[in-house]
Amino acid sequence: MARGGAREGAGRKAGQKSQKTIEREAIKAKALDDGITPLEVMLTAMRRAVDAEDWREAAAHARDAAPYLHPKLSNVSMDSKISGGIQISFVNEFE
């Protein structure tokens, strides 16, 4: 009898959700059914801070909510051949 290693038929089948994923989806569905999500809480708090002109607190809430609304740009790689020279110019915007 072999010991260790992969066994045929063992583990979760391809395409099936794990128990953890099923639990997370149930929690998400309940939050949506209740009508309030963490993003809505953050945006409401941000709007209240803006109305009170508390810009530091509003900025903190905006910073927390931003990833939900504005995803970060991904890195882009470029592979190209350059013939000739490259000219680099620096502009000082603060003068």
matplotlib code that plots the C-alpha trace (Angstrom):
import matplotlib.pyplot as plt

x = [0.0, 1.5, 1.9, 1.7, 1.4, -1.6, -4.5, -7.0, -10.4, -9.1, -9.8, -12.3, -13.4, -12.5, -15.0, -16.6, -16.5, -14.7, -16.6, -14.9, -16.1, -19.7, -19.6, -18.3, -21.0, -23.7, -22.4, -22.2, -25.8, -27.1, -25.4, -26.9, -30.4, -30.1, -29.5, -26.2, -22.7, -19.3, -18.9, -22.2, -21.2, -17.8, -19.5, -22.2, -19.5, -17.5, -20.6, -21.3, -17.7, -17.9, -21.2, -19.5, -16.5, -14.2, -11.9, -9.4, -12.0, -13.6, -10.3, -9.7, -13.1, -12.5, -9.1, -10.7, -13.5, -11.4, -10.2, -13.8, -14.5, -11.2, -9.0, -5.3, -3.7, -1.8, 1.9, 2.3, 5.4, 6.6, 8.9, 10.1, 13.1, 14.3, 16.2, 18.0, 18.4, 16.1, 15.5, 14.6, 13.3, 12.6, 10.1, 10.0, 6.4, 7.1, 9.0]
y = [0.0, 3.4, 6.1, 9.9, 11.8, 12.6, 10.1, 9.9, 11.3, 13.2, 16.8, 19.4, 18.8, 21.4, 24.2, 23.6, 26.3, 25.8, 25.9, 29.2, 30.8, 29.5, 31.1, 34.4, 34.5, 33.9, 36.8, 39.1, 38.1, 38.8, 42.2, 43.1, 41.9, 44.1, 47.0, 48.3, 47.4, 48.5, 50.8, 52.5, 53.1, 54.6, 56.9, 58.0, 58.8, 60.7, 62.8, 63.7, 64.8, 66.9, 68.5, 69.3, 70.6, 68.2, 67.7, 65.5, 63.0, 63.2, 62.5, 59.5, 58.0, 58.7, 57.0, 53.9, 53.9, 54.7, 51.1, 50.0, 52.7, 53.4, 50.3, 50.7, 50.7, 47.6, 47.5, 47.6, 46.2, 47.3, 45.5, 47.6, 48.4, 52.0, 53.1, 56.4, 58.4, 59.2, 62.8, 63.3, 66.7, 67.7, 70.4, 72.1, 72.9, 74.6, 77.6]
z = [0.0, -1.1, 1.4, 0.9, -2.3, -4.4, -4.5, -7.3, -6.3, -3.3, -2.5, -3.8, -7.4, -10.0, -10.4, -7.0, -4.4, -1.1, 2.2, 3.0, -0.3, 0.3, 3.8, 2.5, -0.2, 2.4, 4.5, 1.5, 0.4, 4.0, 4.0, 0.7, 1.8, 4.9, 2.6, 4.0, 3.0, 4.4, 1.4, 2.1, 5.7, 4.6, 2.1, 4.6, 7.1, 4.5, 3.4, 7.0, 7.6, 4.4, 5.5, 8.9, 6.9, 8.8, 5.8, 7.7, 8.6, 5.2, 3.6, 5.9, 4.9, 1.2, 1.4, 2.9, 0.3, -2.7, -3.5, -3.8, -6.4, -8.1, -8.5, -8.7, -12.1, -12.9, -14.0, -17.7, -19.4, -22.8, -25.1, -28.0, -30.1, -30.3, -33.3, -33.0, -29.7, -26.9, -25.7, -22.1, -20.9, -17.3, -16.5, -13.1, -12.4, -9.1, -10.4]

ax = plt.figure().add_subplot(projection="3d")
ax.plot(x, y, z, "-o")
ax.set_aspect("equal")
plt.show()
